[in-house]
Amino acid sequence: MNYSGNDVVDRNLLPFIGFCNLVNSDYTQTFTVTKASLTNFPALDGQSVSYAFLQFPTRVINSPHTHPHSTELLLVFKGLVDYQSKDEPKQPSAAISFFGSGNASTVSVPLNVY
């Protein structure tokens, strides 16, 4: 689905509203990931990037994992995201991940490794 050449570029290509409801929203009671990828944002076709908005409720850790098809840049803008413990259990956390792939995929590392 490459939008160069004779393909029609219309208003359905560009808008992605998946993150709009996240601004000033209440934090969930469970870990939540909201993704912007080629599947739901066609403008990313050929860009080799994707994004994920992460919401961590209190007392939840970011379990060890890898992204075998991508590199990740994690920007934490509220709270603390840690793979071992949360130093401030009263504070939820929020972050956005930027991936260098349209299909970052996630593989969890078994907890018994640590």
Backbone bond lengths (Angstrom), bond angles and torsions (degrees), N, CA, C in turn:
res aa  C-N    CA-C-N  psi(-1)  N-CA   C-N-CA  omega(-1)  CA-C   N-CA-C  phi
1 M - - - 1.443 - - 1.527 108.70 -
2 N 1.293 117.26 68.52 1.449 123.01 178.98 1.525 108.04 -93.67
3 Y 1.314 117.78 130.43 1.460 121.48 -173.49 1.523 113.34 -94.58
4 S 1.317 118.34 24.27 1.452 120.84 173.26 1.524 108.76 -95.37
5 G 1.306 116.01 164.94 1.463 119.09 178.22 1.507 112.38 82.16
6 N 1.328 116.87 -132.92 1.462 121.54 -173.75 1.523 114.21 -90.96
7 D 1.300 118.15 2.40 1.460 119.71 -179.96 1.521 110.67 -67.58
8 V 1.311 115.65 148.78 1.455 121.43 -178.92 1.521 109.69 -84.43
9 V 1.321 115.86 126.99 1.458 121.27 172.79 1.520 106.41 -103.01
10 D 1.337 115.49 115.10 1.458 119.23 -178.92 1.526 110.01 -130.35
11 R 1.320 116.56 -172.94 1.463 121.05 -175.45 1.524 113.21 -65.55
12 N 1.317 119.21 -15.99 1.464 121.45 178.81 1.519 112.64 -78.31
13 L 1.337 117.59 -14.26 1.459 121.33 -178.33 1.523 112.36 -77.47
14 L 1.313 117.74 -45.03 1.460 121.15 -166.77 1.522 117.48 -89.62
15 P 1.328 121.16 -38.57 1.460 117.20 -172.09 1.525 113.00 -71.66
16 F 1.315 114.42 134.95 1.465 121.28 169.90 1.514 106.19 -131.53
17 I 1.313 117.08 114.04 1.460 121.10 -175.79 1.527 112.12 -109.15
18 G 1.324 117.04 11.94 1.457 120.90 -176.69 1.509 115.26 -61.70
19 F 1.335 117.76 -26.71 1.464 120.67 -179.90 1.527 113.00 -95.11
20 C 1.320 118.32 -7.68 1.472 121.21 -174.83 1.520 112.81 -60.26
21 N 1.305 118.44 -42.54 1.465 121.23 -177.58 1.518 113.05 -77.37
22 L 1.316 118.31 -5.52 1.454 121.08 -178.29 1.520 112.66 -83.01
23 V 1.322 117.00 -24.83 1.457 121.16 -178.94 1.523 108.76 -69.43
24 N 1.313 115.38 126.65 1.470 122.87 -180.00 1.528 113.21 61.07
25 S 1.318 117.22 24.13 1.464 119.13 177.76 1.525 109.99 -88.38
26 D 1.304 115.73 159.81 1.454 120.53 174.88 1.515 108.88 -72.19
27 Y 1.315 116.09 149.36 1.457 119.82 178.80 1.519 110.31 -78.24
28 T 1.303 114.51 145.79 1.452 120.33 -179.33 1.519 110.56 -78.54
29 Q 1.304 116.37 166.45 1.462 121.87 176.82 1.516 111.98 -88.12
30 T 1.323 117.58 -8.21 1.468 122.61 177.22 1.525 108.74 -126.82
31 F 1.318 116.11 157.14 1.453 121.17 177.18 1.527 108.60 -61.05
32 T 1.329 117.06 130.45 1.459 122.05 -175.45 1.519 110.27 -129.62
33 V 1.330 116.41 134.92 1.463 122.78 175.71 1.519 108.40 -120.08
34 T 1.325 116.59 127.13 1.460 122.25 174.42 1.525 106.74 -115.10
35 K 1.340 116.91 119.66 1.459 121.10 -172.28 1.523 112.29 -104.68
36 A 1.324 114.19 146.47 1.461 122.19 167.93 1.522 105.65 -121.49
37 S 1.324 115.78 104.79 1.456 120.66 -177.98 1.520 108.93 -137.51
38 L 1.299 116.05 179.84 1.459 120.96 -178.26 1.533 111.98 -55.51
39 T 1.318 117.04 -30.84 1.458 121.50 -179.12 1.521 112.48 -60.61
40 N 1.336 117.39 -43.08 1.468 119.75 -176.33 1.530 114.14 -114.42
41 F 1.340 117.34 3.35 1.464 121.83 179.80 1.529 108.49 -142.08
42 P 1.338 118.18 81.76 1.460 122.70 -172.66 1.521 114.70 -58.04
43 A 1.325 118.65 -21.50 1.466 120.48 179.54 1.525 111.93 -64.62
44 L 1.321 118.07 -15.12 1.463 121.43 178.62 1.527 112.80 -80.43
45 D 1.322 117.22 -5.24 1.461 120.95 -179.47 1.527 110.38 -58.00
46 G 1.311 116.28 125.41 1.455 122.05 -179.95 1.515 114.62 82.09
47 Q 1.328 118.11 -2.60 1.462 121.46 -177.60 1.532 113.14 -89.57
48 S 1.320 117.21 -18.76 1.472 122.86 -178.75 1.525 112.45 57.12
49 V 1.319 116.59 41.47 1.458 121.51 175.56 1.529 109.33 -140.02
50 S 1.316 116.05 158.67 1.459 122.90 170.78 1.524 107.24 -156.29
51 Y 1.334 115.79 168.09 1.456 121.47 -174.90 1.519 109.55 -138.15
52 A 1.319 115.45 157.08 1.464 120.63 174.70 1.520 108.77 -146.25
53 F 1.327 116.66 131.58 1.457 122.85 174.57 1.520 107.15 -97.28
54 L 1.324 117.27 124.12 1.465 122.87 -174.38 1.523 109.90 -111.88
55 Q 1.317 116.65 130.59 1.458 122.22 175.61 1.530 108.59 -118.98
56 F 1.335 115.23 119.42 1.454 122.08 179.50 1.524 108.71 -109.02
57 P 1.339 118.76 115.86 1.462 119.06 173.71 1.533 109.77 -70.86
58 T 1.300 116.40 175.37 1.463 119.72 179.49 1.531 110.52 -61.31
59 R 1.319 115.22 148.18 1.471 124.43 176.51 1.535 114.10 62.55
60 V 1.314 118.02 27.64 1.468 122.37 176.47 1.516 108.12 -116.58
61 I 1.317 116.61 136.35 1.458 121.03 179.31 1.524 110.43 -104.89
62 N 1.307 115.27 161.22 1.460 122.47 173.84 1.524 106.30 -90.92
63 S 1.310 116.99 97.86 1.464 120.46 -173.96 1.535 111.09 -63.76
64 P 1.326 117.61 148.97 1.466 121.60 -179.23 1.531 111.17 -58.63
65 H 1.318 115.52 135.19 1.457 121.03 -178.74 1.528 109.28 -158.64
66 T 1.308 115.44 169.78 1.461 121.53 175.18 1.528 108.90 -130.41
67 H 1.314 114.83 164.33 1.459 122.35 173.31 1.534 105.84 -123.89
68 P 1.327 117.16 91.78 1.465 120.35 -171.48 1.523 114.96 -65.96
69 H 1.314 117.44 -19.64 1.463 120.17 -177.65 1.521 112.49 -107.17
70 S 1.345 117.99 11.78 1.454 118.99 -172.51 1.516 112.14 -163.13
71 T 1.330 114.54 163.43 1.457 121.31 166.17 1.520 107.12 -100.97
72 E 1.333 116.28 158.63 1.465 120.25 -176.45 1.514 109.88 -130.76
73 L 1.317 115.65 137.64 1.449 122.62 169.04 1.520 105.95 -115.30
74 L 1.337 116.56 118.02 1.463 121.64 -177.21 1.524 108.60 -105.54
75 L 1.316 116.20 119.59 1.456 122.25 178.49 1.523 108.15 -108.86
76 V 1.333 116.52 110.39 1.461 122.35 178.90 1.519 107.35 -91.63
77 F 1.313 117.78 120.39 1.453 119.00 -179.22 1.510 113.70 -115.70
78 K 1.320 117.71 -0.10 1.451 120.48 172.63 1.516 108.54 -153.61
79 G 1.332 116.56 129.34 1.452 120.66 176.17 1.512 112.99 81.33
80 L 1.325 115.14 -154.00 1.452 123.73 -176.85 1.513 108.70 -133.32
81 V 1.318 117.33 129.77 1.463 121.62 175.70 1.510 106.44 -112.30
82 D 1.319 116.13 121.02 1.459 121.61 -175.53 1.517 108.65 -138.73
83 Y 1.327 116.47 153.96 1.455 119.47 179.00 1.524 111.83 -93.96
84 Q 1.341 118.04 -5.56 1.465 120.16 -178.31 1.522 112.25 -110.81
85 S 1.304 117.61 -54.41 1.465 119.56 -178.36 1.514 109.50 -154.21
86 K 1.307 114.96 162.04 1.459 120.53 174.45 1.521 107.00 -103.09
87 D 1.321 116.90 115.63 1.457 120.82 -178.64 1.520 112.98 -68.07
88 E 1.306 117.14 -27.27 1.449 120.99 -179.33 1.526 109.14 -120.45
89 P 1.335 117.84 86.04 1.461 120.34 -173.88 1.523 114.05 -66.40
90 K 1.329 119.03 -12.81 1.456 120.31 179.62 1.523 112.32 -86.93
91 Q 1.315 117.12 -6.81 1.458 121.63 -174.51 1.530 111.61 -110.23
92 P 1.332 118.86 115.95 1.464 119.53 173.11 1.524 109.55 -69.89
93 S 1.308 116.80 164.84 1.459 121.57 -178.37 1.515 110.16 -125.55
94 A 1.331 115.11 154.43 1.457 121.29 176.00 1.522 108.42 -141.77
95 A 1.318 115.73 142.65 1.462 121.12 -179.37 1.519 109.05 -151.63
96 I 1.316 114.79 161.78 1.457 119.82 172.12 1.525 107.27 -126.35
97 S 1.323 114.89 134.66 1.467 121.61 177.79 1.515 108.78 -104.32
98 F 1.317 114.83 134.39 1.456 122.14 175.22 1.520 106.90 -110.99
99 F 1.320 117.80 127.94 1.456 121.92 -176.96 1.518 110.94 -115.58
100 G 1.318 116.29 142.91 1.456 122.44 177.33 1.511 111.70 -88.95
101 S 1.321 117.01 40.00 1.459 122.25 179.65 1.524 108.73 -160.55
102 G 1.301 116.44 149.66 1.449 120.48 173.84 1.518 112.43 -76.76
103 N 1.341 116.91 -14.94 1.455 122.86 179.56 1.525 108.09 -135.76
104 A 1.322 116.62 80.99 1.466 120.74 -174.01 1.527 112.51 -71.54
105 S 1.279 119.39 -34.27 1.469 126.29 -175.38 1.530 111.88 46.02
106 T 1.299 116.13 153.46 1.466 122.12 -178.39 1.517 109.48 -129.85
107 V 1.328 115.60 134.35 1.459 122.09 175.43 1.522 106.99 -122.18
108 S 1.332 116.66 117.68 1.459 121.14 -179.89 1.518 110.77 -75.69
109 V 1.323 114.91 141.98 1.466 121.13 174.99 1.515 106.61 -89.96
110 P 1.341 118.76 129.62 1.468 120.20 -179.02 1.534 111.19 -56.73
111 L 1.324 117.17 135.69 1.457 121.57 -177.09 1.523 112.52 -62.75
112 N 1.335 118.40 -24.81 1.459 119.28 -178.72 1.533 112.05 -73.05
113 V 1.334 118.20 -5.51 1.466 121.55 175.42 1.516 109.81 -70.48
114 Y 1.330 116.53 -28.64 1.478 120.15 -177.28 1.479 111.30 -99.98
